């Protein structure tokens, strides 16, 4: 998953974690939903809302990820870290 990024302008990304949850691995689709200035450092960081769909395990969720405002990207690793830590809302 290294090097896989969701950009604000992309809409969706699909990636495979390689985990053995199904014959094809674990397939995730992620979508950039919104972003807003971070309440702590509004000039430097932003909070990005991403919706994901784990098509293999049939789990849909929403995560918030804080990232540098100038990046306009979120990595697949950022999304999976929140998912693995159960820091997401089911949708």
N, C-alpha and C positions, 0 to 999 in steps of 0.2 A: 504494500500500500504506500510505500515511500514514493514521494513525487506525484501523488494523485491529489489534485486540488480542485475545489469547487470555487469558481469565480462568480462574482456578483452578476456579471453579464451572461453567464453560461446557462442559467436555468437549472439544469439537472446534470448529475454525474452518476455513472454506474461504476461500481468497483466490486472486486471479489476479495474477501479477507483471506481466503485460502483455508479457512477453518473447516473441519470435516462435518458440517451439519447436514450436508446433503451430497448427492453424487457430484454435483457441480461446484461444491465448496459452499461458501456463504456469500450470496449476492445481495448487495445493498444498493439502493437508489437513493440519492440525496438531492434536496432542492433548497436553494437559498430563498428564504421567505421574506425576511426584512432585516434591517439593521438600524441601530440608533446609537447616539453617543453614549459612551460609558459614563455612568453617574459619578465615578470616582475621578477619572482623568478624561473629561469630555473632549479635550483638544488632541489627545494622543491615541485613545483607544475607542473601539466601538464594540457593541454587543450585537452579534449576528444570530438570528433565529434560523435554524435549519430543520426541515422536516426530513425524516428518513423512512424508508420502507425496506425492512429486511424481508425480501421476498422468499427466502429459504425458510425462515422460522416463522413467517407471518406475523411480524411485529412492526407496527407503525408508531413512530414517536416524533417528538419535537424537542430539540436541545437549543440551549443558548450558549454561545461560545464567544469569549472576549478575545479580540485580536487587534492588532495595530490598525488604526484608521486608514493608513496609507496603503495597506496590503490589498484590501478588497478580495481576499482569498481565505478559505478555510480548508484545512487538509483533511483527508480521509482519516488520518490518525487522530485529529482533534475530535471528529464525530464519533469514532469508535471508542475513544477514551471515555466520553460522557455516557455512551451506551453501555459499555462494560461496567462502569461504576453505578449503573442504574440512576443516573442523574438526567432523566428525561421524563417527559409527560407522554403518556399514551394518547394517540389520536385515532 
